Amino acid sequence: MFDLRIQEVPMPANDKQRNNLVAWFIDTLCLHRRRDENAADDGTYSPIHRILSEHLLNDSSRGYETRELAENLGLTPAAIHHHFVRLVSAGLVSTSSGKGWKNYYLTGGSIEKAIENMKTRAKLIHSQRLELLDREWNRGKNIEMKIELPPDGKPSASLRIKEWGPLEDNESELSRFMADCGLLGERPGKEILSDSISVKLFQLLLNSGPPISIDEAAKSVGGSKPRVGRILERFRLTGLVERVARTDRLSIALWSAMTTQYSRRGEDWLLKKGGFERLSIPPSILKSLKIGKCKPETIEKALGSIDARNQMLLLNLLGGRLPLGHRLVGNDLSTLKKKSMDDLNRVLRRIEKVGALIKSKPIKI
């Protein structure tokens, strides 16, 4: 079964060192846990690094028996098989049995053809799997906020593309899709059940237009805030979910900042350093602050004629902050699909480039 895990890793700073290129290849394909940055050998003597560098990528025209590699590397045949599992499931390596021993070889007989095979299958399968969202997407239309700010940071994409398989007990099509796309992490465990908190959270995002804060999400699905925060961050790593400033809560944030600064620094500070004079804020707001009747609705009504970006500037001058929320990427399903495919294609292009560089570098043992 095709099963590819890829992590978006910056291109190697030194593309002239073959070992660095192979190490990047290993990290990007998640073939082992990220190596310790302080390791003396930089991971170049790990079994998977030697299997690729000294054998498969060194002479791609032949196959390698489990027994041969085990003797050469000082490992058991079972350990060799373990290291090949992800290479085989990713479509880079093919296997055949002969004389009782597994025989491994690069698919197509070259690194270029192996990567092309992986690329073609990954794009097709990922596109097919995203079709499940056609019946799950219920966000509606016109879900843009009155002012859209860029997402809060962009984590490196962590993608999983897995071929469809039959459902097991207590799974749903959505929970299986989430597991196969990396939304449930490396080892889903009980989170793959159809009624898990992770599935409920994703359903909430599929049915919600505006961003959802961690507090709102925790209350809706009945989970603790720390756990819900970790799950939403895991969603964000797949590139399907983004974290943005809740500009739909702008009037509430302004109300909180104004009342706080008025009680601490008074009317004169609001007029001068707080930006009231500079941005021509209606005097009715100060009047409502004086008599203690200022409410978020009051702020929203009074600032209705002021541009949203100037309202953001006012919030900044007042020292206020907008809360963050999570939402699915894009205002429609086609945008989300395109964004996810673009993330996949970007990483695949890097893999192709590094594969070509590895082939052009002679091995140095």
PLY file of the C-alpha trace (Angstrom):
ply
format ascii 1.0
element vertex 365
property float x
property float y
property float z
element edge 364
property int vertex1
property int vertex2
end_header
0.00 0.00 0.00
1.32 3.43 -0.97
2.12 5.43 2.17
4.33 8.53 1.90
5.35 10.84 4.73
7.19 14.02 3.83
8.41 16.91 5.96
9.22 20.28 4.42
12.90 20.78 5.22
15.02 23.75 4.01
17.31 22.89 1.12
20.80 21.89 2.28
23.09 24.87 2.67
25.97 22.96 1.08
24.70 21.09 -1.97
28.22 20.02 -2.93
28.52 17.50 -0.12
26.88 14.21 -1.08
26.39 13.18 2.56
24.45 16.39 3.24
22.20 15.73 0.27
21.48 12.15 1.36
20.83 13.33 4.94
18.35 15.92 3.60
16.67 13.18 1.55
16.29 11.04 4.69
14.90 13.89 6.78
12.43 15.00 4.11
11.06 11.47 3.66
10.90 10.95 7.45
12.96 7.77 7.16
14.09 8.10 10.75
13.68 10.48 13.66
15.31 13.83 13.13
18.94 13.44 14.03
20.55 15.28 16.91
22.02 18.52 15.59
24.99 18.04 17.92
25.78 14.51 16.73
29.42 14.18 15.72
28.74 12.13 12.56
25.71 14.22 11.48
23.83 10.95 10.91
26.07 9.82 8.05
26.85 6.48 9.71
23.24 5.56 10.44
22.04 2.33 8.77
19.51 4.06 6.49
22.12 6.61 5.39
24.59 3.86 4.51
21.92 1.79 2.75
21.10 4.73 0.48
24.50 6.31 0.03
26.69 3.21 -0.30
24.25 0.89 -2.04
20.92 1.95 -3.58
22.01 5.42 -4.70
25.54 4.34 -5.49
24.66 1.55 -7.94
20.98 1.81 -8.84
21.19 -0.75 -11.64
21.23 -3.77 -9.32
19.24 -5.23 -6.46
20.43 -5.93 -2.93
19.50 -9.00 -0.94
18.51 -8.70 2.69
21.29 -11.11 3.68
23.94 -9.17 1.75
23.05 -5.85 3.31
22.77 -7.38 6.77
26.29 -8.80 6.55
27.72 -5.59 5.11
26.13 -3.31 7.71
26.34 -5.64 10.69
22.56 -5.76 11.16
19.96 -8.51 11.22
17.79 -9.18 8.14
14.79 -8.05 10.20
16.47 -4.70 10.88
17.21 -4.26 7.17
13.55 -4.96 6.38
12.50 -2.36 8.95
14.59 0.31 7.26
13.13 -0.50 3.86
9.45 -0.44 4.86
8.94 3.28 4.24
11.05 3.30 1.07
8.89 0.52 -0.36
5.58 2.07 0.75
6.66 5.43 -0.71
7.15 3.83 -4.11
10.88 4.59 -4.28
12.01 1.00 -3.81
10.57 -2.24 -5.17
11.13 -5.69 -3.77
11.12 -9.26 -5.00
11.76 -12.61 -3.36
14.45 -14.95 -4.53
16.05 -17.98 -2.90
14.22 -17.13 0.31
15.76 -13.65 0.69
14.18 -10.27 0.00
15.77 -8.38 -2.89
15.48 -4.57 -2.91
16.11 -2.21 -5.83
15.27 1.34 -6.90
11.98 1.46 -8.78
12.69 1.88 -12.47
16.41 1.30 -12.00
17.38 4.93 -11.32
16.79 7.62 -8.75
15.06 9.84 -11.34
12.54 7.14 -12.28
12.00 6.17 -8.64
11.21 9.78 -7.71
9.00 10.19 -10.77
7.03 7.09 -9.76
6.63 8.42 -6.21
5.66 11.88 -7.47
3.01 10.60 -9.90
1.38 8.29 -7.38
1.51 10.85 -4.56
-0.21 13.58 -6.61
-2.90 11.22 -7.90
-3.68 9.65 -4.51
-3.66 12.96 -2.62
-6.00 14.52 -5.18
-8.36 11.55 -4.89
-8.32 11.55 -1.09
-9.18 15.27 -0.94
-12.39 14.51 -2.83
-13.88 13.21 0.44
-14.15 16.82 1.60
-16.68 17.53 -1.17
-19.45 16.11 1.01
-18.01 17.27 4.36
-17.45 20.96 3.55
-20.23 23.11 5.04
-18.60 26.48 5.65
-20.97 28.41 3.41
-20.10 31.54 1.43
-18.89 35.07 2.20
-16.84 34.01 5.19
-14.13 36.66 4.84
-13.67 39.01 7.78
-13.84 42.76 7.13
-10.08 42.91 7.33
-7.89 39.93 6.53
-4.40 39.75 8.00
-1.71 37.24 6.91
-1.68 33.93 8.82
0.26 33.91 12.08
3.47 32.28 10.92
3.85 29.46 8.43
4.99 26.13 9.84
6.89 23.70 7.64
4.43 21.43 5.89
4.21 17.89 7.26
2.23 15.76 4.84
1.11 12.18 4.64
-0.35 10.63 1.50
-1.77 7.17 1.97
-3.74 4.98 -0.37
-7.36 4.26 0.57
-8.04 1.08 2.53
-11.14 -0.59 4.05
-12.44 0.85 7.31
-11.92 -0.93 10.59
-14.22 -1.06 13.62
-15.44 2.31 14.96
-13.76 4.26 12.16
-15.50 6.62 9.75
-14.50 7.78 6.29
-13.58 11.17 7.79
-11.49 9.76 10.63
-9.63 7.46 8.21
-9.03 10.40 5.85
-7.63 12.42 8.76
-5.26 9.61 9.74
-4.13 9.11 6.15
-3.45 12.85 5.65
-1.43 13.30 8.85
-4.10 15.21 10.76
-3.94 12.64 13.57
-0.15 12.54 13.85
2.34 9.71 13.49
0.42 7.20 15.63
-3.29 8.06 15.73
-4.25 5.50 18.39
-7.77 6.12 19.69
-7.95 9.46 17.87
-8.87 7.54 14.70
-12.22 6.59 16.24
-15.16 8.38 14.65
-16.15 10.13 17.90
-12.68 11.27 19.04
-11.95 14.87 19.99
-9.71 15.30 16.92
-12.53 14.26 14.59
-15.01 16.52 16.38
-12.59 19.45 16.07
-12.12 18.91 12.35
-15.88 18.65 11.86
-16.21 21.93 13.74
-13.76 23.59 11.34
-15.58 22.09 8.33
-18.82 23.71 9.49
-17.49 27.05 10.75
-16.90 30.15 8.66
-15.02 32.48 11.03
-11.89 31.40 12.91
-12.40 29.47 16.14
-10.47 30.28 19.30
-9.05 27.53 21.49
-11.55 28.47 24.24
-14.50 28.16 21.87
-13.21 24.89 20.43
-12.57 23.35 23.85
-16.08 24.26 25.00
-17.65 22.87 21.84
-15.91 19.46 21.83
-15.61 19.00 25.59
-11.81 18.81 25.78
-9.23 20.63 27.86
-7.69 23.78 26.36
-4.09 22.45 26.35
-5.16 19.29 24.52
-7.29 21.16 22.01
-4.43 23.59 21.40
-2.05 20.72 20.64
-4.53 19.13 18.25
-5.13 22.40 16.37
-1.39 22.94 16.07
-1.06 19.43 14.61
-3.78 20.31 12.10
-1.85 23.45 11.17
1.28 21.43 10.33
-0.56 19.69 7.49
-1.24 23.01 5.75
-5.02 22.45 5.76
-5.60 24.74 8.76
-4.27 28.23 9.44
-4.06 30.45 12.51
-5.16 34.05 11.98
-5.95 37.18 13.94
-9.63 37.37 14.94
-10.42 40.68 13.25
-14.09 39.81 13.66
-13.46 40.46 17.38
-11.93 43.88 16.67
-14.61 45.90 18.46
-14.31 43.72 21.59
-10.51 44.07 21.58
-10.82 47.86 21.19
-13.36 48.06 24.01
-11.07 46.10 26.33
-8.03 48.25 25.45
-9.93 51.54 25.80
-11.49 50.75 29.17
-8.16 49.48 30.51
-6.16 52.51 29.39
-8.85 54.96 30.52
-8.84 53.51 34.03
-5.04 53.48 34.17
-4.00 56.67 32.34
-7.11 58.77 31.88
-8.68 60.91 29.19
-5.62 63.01 28.31
-3.51 59.94 27.48
-6.22 58.50 25.22
-6.48 61.78 23.29
-2.75 62.21 22.70
-0.78 58.96 22.93
-3.78 56.70 22.56
-4.50 57.98 19.06
-7.95 59.50 19.60
-6.94 62.93 18.22
-4.70 61.53 15.49
-7.42 59.24 14.10
-10.37 61.57 14.79
-12.16 59.17 17.11
-15.76 60.33 17.81
-16.07 62.14 21.18
-19.09 59.98 22.02
-16.69 57.16 22.98
-14.93 59.29 25.59
-18.29 60.41 26.92
-19.46 56.80 27.33
-16.17 55.93 29.05
-16.66 58.78 31.54
-20.12 57.68 32.57
-19.19 53.97 32.60
-21.57 52.93 29.85
-19.09 51.99 27.15
-19.77 48.58 25.61
-18.37 46.70 22.59
-21.57 47.54 20.70
-20.97 51.22 21.47
-17.46 51.03 20.03
-18.59 49.18 16.89
-21.35 51.71 16.18
-19.19 54.78 16.85
-16.29 53.53 14.69
-18.50 52.41 11.81
-17.25 55.19 9.52
-13.56 54.57 10.30
-11.57 52.30 8.00
-10.82 48.87 9.46
-7.07 49.36 9.04
-7.24 52.59 11.03
-9.12 50.66 13.70
-6.22 48.20 13.74
-3.80 51.13 14.09
-5.88 52.46 16.99
-5.75 49.07 18.71
-1.96 49.06 18.32
-1.64 52.57 19.80
-3.78 51.50 22.73
-1.51 48.50 23.36
-4.28 46.00 22.70
-4.00 42.62 20.99
-6.33 40.61 18.83
-7.01 37.02 19.83
-5.96 34.27 17.42
-8.24 31.66 15.92
-8.00 28.60 13.68
-9.86 27.97 10.44
-9.57 25.88 7.30
-7.42 27.43 4.59
-9.30 29.28 1.86
-12.80 30.64 1.47
-13.93 27.67 -0.61
-13.04 24.03 -1.06
-11.26 24.53 -4.38
-8.84 26.97 -2.73
-8.08 24.52 0.07
-7.44 21.70 -2.42
-5.16 23.90 -4.52
-3.22 25.03 -1.44
-2.68 21.43 -0.30
-1.58 20.30 -3.76
0.76 23.29 -4.02
2.38 22.33 -0.70
2.88 18.78 -1.97
4.27 19.91 -5.33
6.70 22.29 -3.65
8.26 19.53 -1.56
8.28 17.10 -4.49
10.15 19.62 -6.65
12.81 19.89 -3.96
13.09 16.11 -3.80
13.57 15.98 -7.58
16.28 18.64 -7.43
18.17 16.93 -4.61
17.81 13.56 -6.35
19.48 14.99 -9.47
22.27 16.49 -7.34
22.88 13.18 -5.56
23.24 11.38 -8.90
25.76 13.95 -10.10
27.99 13.54 -7.03
30.44 10.62 -6.98
30.44 8.56 -3.80
33.26 9.11 -1.33
33.59 6.36 1.27
0 1
1 2
2 3
3 4
4 5
5 6
6 7
7 8
8 9
9 10
10 11
11 12
12 13
13 14
14 15
15 16
16 17
17 18
18 19
19 20
20 21
21 22
22 23
23 24
24 25
25 26
26 27
27 28
28 29
29 30
30 31
31 32
32 33
33 34
34 35
35 36
36 37
37 38
38 39
39 40
40 41
41 42
42 43
43 44
44 45
45 46
46 47
47 48
48 49
49 50
50 51
51 52
52 53
53 54
54 55
55 56
56 57
57 58
58 59
59 60
60 61
61 62
62 63
63 64
64 65
65 66
66 67
67 68
68 69
69 70
70 71
71 72
72 73
73 74
74 75
75 76
76 77
77 78
78 79
79 80
80 81
81 82
82 83
83 84
84 85
85 86
86 87
87 88
88 89
89 90
90 91
91 92
92 93
93 94
94 95
95 96
96 97
97 98
98 99
99 100
100 101
101 102
102 103
103 104
104 105
105 106
106 107
107 108
108 109
109 110
110 111
111 112
112 113
113 114
114 115
115 116
116 117
117 118
118 119
119 120
120 121
121 122
122 123
123 124
124 125
125 126
126 127
127 128
128 129
129 130
130 131
131 132
132 133
133 134
134 135
135 136
136 137
137 138
138 139
139 140
140 141
141 142
142 143
143 144
144 145
145 146
146 147
147 148
148 149
149 150
150 151
151 152
152 153
153 154
154 155
155 156
156 157
157 158
158 159
159 160
160 161
161 162
162 163
163 164
164 165
165 166
166 167
167 168
168 169
169 170
170 171
171 172
172 173
173 174
174 175
175 176
176 177
177 178
178 179
179 180
180 181
181 182
182 183
183 184
184 185
185 186
186 187
187 188
188 189
189 190
190 191
191 192
192 193
193 194
194 195
195 196
196 197
197 198
198 199
199 200
200 201
201 202
202 203
203 204
204 205
205 206
206 207
207 208
208 209
209 210
210 211
211 212
212 213
213 214
214 215
215 216
216 217
217 218
218 219
219 220
220 221
221 222
222 223
223 224
224 225
225 226
226 227
227 228
228 229
229 230
230 231
231 232
232 233
233 234
234 235
235 236
236 237
237 238
238 239
239 240
240 241
241 242
242 243
243 244
244 245
245 246
246 247
247 248
248 249
249 250
250 251
251 252
252 253
253 254
254 255
255 256
256 257
257 258
258 259
259 260
260 261
261 262
262 263
263 264
264 265
265 266
266 267
267 268
268 269
269 270
270 271
271 272
272 273
273 274
274 275
275 276
276 277
277 278
278 279
279 280
280 281
281 282
282 283
283 284
284 285
285 286
286 287
287 288
288 289
289 290
290 291
291 292
292 293
293 294
294 295
295 296
296 297
297 298
298 299
299 300
300 301
301 302
302 303
303 304
304 305
305 306
306 307
307 308
308 309
309 310
310 311
311 312
312 313
313 314
314 315
315 316
316 317
317 318
318 319
319 320
320 321
321 322
322 323
323 324
324 325
325 326
326 327
327 328
328 329
329 330
330 331
331 332
332 333
333 334
334 335
335 336
336 337
337 338
338 339
339 340
340 341
341 342
342 343
343 344
344 345
345 346
346 347
347 348
348 349
349 350
350 351
351 352
352 353
353 354
354 355
355 356
356 357
357 358
358 359
359 360
360 361
361 362
362 363
363 364
